[in-house]
């Protein structure tokens, strides 16, 4: 029943068939940037970290991962797996209705993101990337100031991996669909400019055959069921 309702909702979603992938390492400020650049558009946020942190807090689990016993690491990883499973189910429901998405990730795993984007394109989605960039020093400093702290070597490894993928992501998504946000000292002017670009892409009329066919099928179904 929930999936059916999502299908019905999706037909009238102003961001239907749009998916924005968010990339940036730990401490890059992705969550802040996504609020500033996509807030108010109605895009559904897919982010296992949000669920992960909630589950950690519910379990009264320490958020500082910089020094942790192997037993605590296993407990943490079990909570992380649960968070990912919850997020995957949520994302599946969103996709069932072809709703507009923001899919949060680090951007370290190029193959994983490109494969997911290709799958969405096969369903009729138009895909984009918002790449949040910072210096390594900024990432390390922010990691030490936030509630959930990672070991410095993990932050460095992730930052290096993300940096190596900038060119590949730009080629994959295309220059017009690839938005870089320099978040070292970004101000409101930067965020406003990015918001305008995202809004234009998110609300752009759907024209590809797969998407328009799906939309028409859903509208026909609503007529048969006597719905508006």
PEHUWO-V99790 format. One record per backbone hydrogen bond with DSSP energy under -0.5 kcal/mol. CO is the residue of the C=O (numbers start at 1). NH is the residue of the N-H. If there is no record, write none. Layout:
CO&NH / CO&NH
//
This chain:
1&5 / 2&6 / 3&7 / 4&8 / 5&9 / 6&10 / 7&11 / 9&12 / 10&13 / 13&16 / 15&18 / 17&126 / 18&101 / 19&21 / 19&128 / 20&103 / 21&23 / 21&130 / 22&105 / 23&132 / 25&28 / 29&33 / 30&34 / 31&35 / 32&36 / 33&37 / 34&38 / 35&39 / 38&41 / 44&46 / 44&102 / 45&47 / 46&104 / 47&50 / 47&51 / 48&52 / 49&53 / 50&54 / 51&55 / 52&56 / 53&57 / 54&58 / 55&59 / 56&61 / 57&60 / 63&65 / 63&149 / 69&73 / 70&74 / 71&75 / 72&76 / 73&77 / 74&78 / 75&79 / 76&80 / 77&81 / 78&82 / 79&83 / 80&84 / 81&85 / 82&86 / 83&87 / 84&88 / 85&89 / 86&90 / 87&91 / 88&92 / 89&93 / 90&94 / 91&95 / 92&96 / 93&97 / 94&97 / 94&99 / 95&98 / 98&17 / 100&44 / 101&20 / 102&46 / 102&104 / 103&22 / 106&24 / 108&110 / 109&113 / 110&114 / 111&115 / 112&116 / 113&117 / 114&118 / 115&119 / 116&120 / 117&121 / 118&122 / 119&123 / 120&123 / 120&125 / 121&124 / 126&19 / 128&21 / 129&131 / 129&179 / 130&23 / 130&132 / 131&133 / 131&181 / 133&183 / 135&139 / 136&140 / 137&141 / 138&142 / 139&143 / 140&144 / 141&145 / 142&146 / 147&149 / 149&65 / 151&154 / 151&155 / 152&156 / 153&157 / 154&158 / 155&159 / 156&160 / 157&161 / 158&162 / 159&163 / 160&164 / 161&165 / 162&165 / 163&166 / 165&169 / 166&170 / 167&171 / 168&172 / 169&173 / 170&174 / 174&177 / 175&178 / 177&129 / 177&179 / 178&180 / 179&131 / 179&181 / 180&182 / 181&133 / 181&183 / 187&191 / 188&192 / 189&193 / 190&194 / 191&195 / 192&196 / 193&197 / 194&198 / 195&199 / 196&200 / 197&201 / 198&202 / 199&203 / 201&204 / 208&212 / 209&213 / 210&214 / 211&215 / 212&216 / 213&217 / 214&218 / 215&219 / 216&220 / 217&221 / 218&222 / 219&223 / 220&224 / 221&225 / 222&227 / 223&226
//
